[in-house]
Amino acid sequence: MDVFENEIGPDNWLVSDVNADRDDDPVIYERKLRKKYDTVKRDVNAIDGLSIKAPDWATLIATKKREKSRAISFDLELKRSSLALTAGTPTGTRFVLGKRAVPSDLEEYRLFLEALMGWSDGDHPLVSESDFKTWSRKNPKKPTVYKTYEELARKSKADTEAFRAWAKTSSPGKKVLEEWARTEKLKPADPARVKALKMLDALLAGYYKTF
């Protein structure tokens, strides 16, 4: 399974100093930070499983001063194994305010990404519709498992076409399909036909293992 990773630091989640050449008054800046945190908390509230806590304001402001930054940003980071909300200087130290694990099962991960796509918008483009469609093409849904190719062909035209398209992407797969087509008019009990179908069934089993 491919994972989708992205990080956003929306403009409306940034708290900058009023003046570019000096720090704001700490009391005033903390007030702005708290107000922005309330905005961020409301924004991410709809994300299932992401429980967040307020940062240590004094530590956050001290870090900003130590790193000579003129801003504190709140970022949402989607990584291989987690989704996290962080706060800190834009290019420096980050503090985790909330974190949740990312599903490892393909179909659960699909639902997770789809939910994040529903949450995302122009200001918070964590998973865009285009991103989700691209990921989905690379990670198709698990097909129904059939014991034999004959059963597959009899019960699902769409799954059959998907399997054949996959088989054609490799030389061994192409050869198996060619042998199956070459023996198609033979009687079911003909040794050559039986062998071709067994090869196709083995290829089908290999196909299922790719999911």
C-alpha positions as CSV (number, residue, x, y, z in Angstrom):
1,M,0.0,0.0,0.0
2,D,1.2,3.4,-0.9
3,V,0.8,6.1,1.7
4,F,0.0,9.7,1.1
5,E,2.0,12.4,2.9
6,N,1.4,16.1,3.1
7,E,1.9,19.0,5.4
8,I,-0.1,22.3,5.6
9,G,0.5,25.5,7.5
10,P,-2.4,27.7,6.5
11,D,-2.0,31.4,6.4
12,N,-4.9,31.8,8.9
13,W,-3.0,29.6,11.3
14,L,0.0,31.9,11.5
15,V,0.6,34.4,14.3
16,S,3.2,37.0,13.3
17,D,4.7,40.0,15.1
18,V,3.3,43.3,14.2
19,N,6.7,44.7,13.4
20,A,9.3,42.8,11.3
21,D,12.2,44.1,13.3
22,R,11.2,43.3,16.9
23,D,9.2,41.0,19.1
24,D,5.7,41.9,20.2
25,D,5.0,42.5,23.8
26,P,4.9,38.9,25.3
27,V,1.5,39.5,27.0
28,I,-0.1,40.8,23.8
29,Y,1.5,38.1,21.7
30,E,0.3,35.3,24.1
31,R,-3.2,36.7,23.8
32,K,-3.0,36.5,20.0
33,L,-1.6,33.0,20.2
34,R,-4.5,31.8,22.4
35,K,-7.0,33.3,20.1
36,K,-5.4,31.7,17.1
37,Y,-5.3,28.3,18.9
38,D,-9.0,28.5,19.5
39,T,-9.5,29.0,15.7
40,V,-7.2,26.1,14.9
41,K,-9.0,23.9,17.5
42,R,-12.3,24.6,15.9
43,D,-10.9,23.9,12.4
44,V,-9.5,20.5,13.3
45,N,-12.4,19.5,15.6
46,A,-14.1,17.6,12.7
47,I,-11.1,15.3,12.2
48,D,-11.9,12.0,13.8
49,G,-9.5,10.7,16.4
50,L,-7.4,13.9,16.6
51,S,-7.6,15.1,20.2
52,I,-5.4,18.2,20.8
53,K,-4.2,20.1,23.9
54,A,-3.0,23.7,24.3
55,P,0.7,24.3,24.2
56,D,2.8,25.7,27.0
57,W,2.5,29.3,26.0
58,A,5.6,30.5,27.8
59,T,7.8,27.8,26.2
60,L,6.4,28.5,22.8
61,I,7.1,32.3,23.1
62,A,10.5,31.6,24.6
63,T,11.4,29.3,21.6
64,K,10.3,32.0,19.2
65,K,12.6,34.5,20.9
66,R,15.5,32.1,21.1
67,E,15.3,31.2,17.5
68,K,14.9,34.8,16.4
69,S,11.6,34.1,14.6
70,R,8.9,36.6,13.9
71,A,6.1,34.1,13.9
72,I,4.5,31.0,15.4
73,S,2.6,28.7,13.0
74,F,0.2,25.8,13.6
75,D,0.8,23.0,11.1
76,L,-1.0,19.8,10.3
77,E,1.3,17.0,9.2
78,L,0.1,13.8,7.6
79,K,3.0,11.2,7.6
80,R,3.3,7.5,6.9
81,S,2.2,6.4,10.4
82,S,0.5,9.5,12.0
83,L,-1.5,12.7,11.6
84,A,-0.3,15.4,13.9
85,L,-1.0,19.0,14.8
86,T,2.1,20.9,15.7
87,A,3.0,24.5,16.8
88,G,6.3,26.3,16.7
89,T,8.5,28.5,14.6
90,P,7.9,28.0,10.9
91,T,11.4,26.6,10.1
92,G,12.5,25.6,13.6
93,T,11.3,23.7,16.7
94,R,7.9,22.1,16.6
95,F,5.7,21.0,19.5
96,V,3.1,18.3,19.1
97,L,-0.4,19.4,20.2
98,G,-2.3,16.3,19.0
99,K,-1.6,13.1,17.2
100,R,-3.4,10.0,15.9
101,A,-2.3,6.8,14.3
102,V,-2.9,6.2,10.6
103,P,-4.8,3.0,9.6
104,S,-2.6,0.2,8.3
105,D,-5.4,-1.7,6.5
106,L,-5.8,-0.6,2.9
107,E,-9.6,-0.1,3.0
108,E,-9.5,1.6,6.4
109,Y,-6.8,3.9,5.1
110,R,-8.9,4.6,2.1
111,L,-11.8,5.7,4.3
112,F,-9.4,7.8,6.4
113,L,-8.1,9.7,3.4
114,E,-11.6,10.1,2.0
115,A,-12.6,11.7,5.3
116,L,-9.6,14.0,5.2
117,M,-10.5,15.0,1.7
118,G,-14.0,15.9,2.9
119,W,-12.5,18.0,5.7
120,S,-10.0,19.8,3.3
121,D,-10.8,22.9,1.5
122,G,-9.0,25.7,-0.4
123,D,-7.6,27.1,2.9
124,H,-6.7,23.8,4.3
125,P,-5.7,21.6,1.4
126,L,-4.4,18.5,3.3
127,V,-5.9,15.9,0.9
128,S,-7.4,17.4,-2.2
129,E,-9.9,15.6,-4.5
130,S,-7.2,15.3,-7.1
131,D,-4.8,13.9,-4.5
132,F,-7.3,11.3,-3.4
133,K,-8.1,10.3,-7.0
134,T,-4.4,9.9,-7.8
135,W,-3.9,7.8,-4.7
136,S,-6.9,5.6,-5.5
137,R,-5.7,4.8,-9.0
138,K,-2.4,3.6,-7.5
139,N,-4.2,1.7,-4.7
140,P,-7.4,0.1,-6.2
141,K,-9.9,-1.5,-3.9
142,K,-9.4,-5.2,-2.9
143,P,-11.2,-7.4,-5.4
144,T,-13.5,-10.2,-4.4
145,V,-11.4,-13.4,-4.2
146,Y,-12.4,-16.2,-6.5
147,K,-10.9,-19.7,-6.3
148,T,-10.5,-20.1,-10.1
149,Y,-10.3,-17.9,-13.2
150,E,-13.4,-19.6,-14.6
151,E,-15.4,-18.6,-11.5
152,L,-14.0,-15.0,-11.7
153,A,-15.0,-14.7,-15.4
154,R,-18.5,-16.1,-14.7
155,K,-19.3,-13.8,-11.8
156,S,-17.5,-10.4,-12.4
157,K,-16.7,-8.8,-15.7
158,A,-15.1,-5.8,-14.0
159,D,-12.8,-7.9,-11.8
160,T,-11.9,-10.1,-14.8
161,E,-10.9,-7.0,-16.9
162,A,-8.9,-5.7,-14.0
163,F,-7.1,-9.0,-13.6
164,R,-6.3,-9.3,-17.3
165,A,-5.1,-5.7,-17.4
166,W,-2.7,-6.5,-14.5
167,A,-1.5,-9.7,-16.1
168,K,-0.6,-7.9,-19.3
169,T,1.9,-5.7,-17.4
170,S,4.4,-8.6,-17.1
171,S,5.9,-11.0,-19.6
172,P,5.0,-14.1,-17.6
173,G,1.4,-12.8,-17.3
174,K,1.2,-12.2,-21.0
175,K,2.4,-15.7,-21.8
176,V,-0.2,-17.2,-19.5
177,L,-3.0,-15.2,-21.2
178,E,-1.7,-16.2,-24.6
179,E,-1.6,-19.9,-23.7
180,W,-5.1,-19.6,-22.3
181,A,-6.3,-18.0,-25.5
182,R,-4.5,-20.5,-27.7
183,T,-6.2,-23.4,-26.0
184,E,-9.7,-21.8,-25.6
185,K,-11.3,-23.9,-28.3
186,L,-10.0,-27.2,-26.9
187,K,-12.2,-29.5,-24.9
188,P,-12.2,-28.8,-21.1
189,A,-10.5,-32.2,-20.4
190,D,-7.7,-31.7,-23.0
191,P,-4.4,-31.8,-21.2
192,A,-3.2,-28.6,-22.8
193,R,-6.4,-26.8,-21.8
194,V,-6.2,-28.1,-18.2
195,K,-2.6,-27.0,-18.0
196,A,-3.5,-23.5,-19.3
197,L,-6.3,-23.1,-16.8
198,K,-4.0,-24.2,-13.9
199,M,-1.4,-21.6,-14.9
200,L,-4.1,-19.0,-15.1
201,D,-5.4,-20.0,-11.6
202,A,-1.9,-19.7,-10.2
203,L,-1.5,-16.3,-11.8
204,L,-4.8,-15.2,-10.3
205,A,-3.6,-16.3,-6.8
206,G,-0.5,-14.2,-7.3
207,Y,-2.7,-11.2,-8.3
208,Y,-4.6,-11.4,-5.1
209,K,-1.3,-11.3,-3.1
210,T,-0.5,-7.8,-4.5
211,F,-3.3,-6.3,-2.5
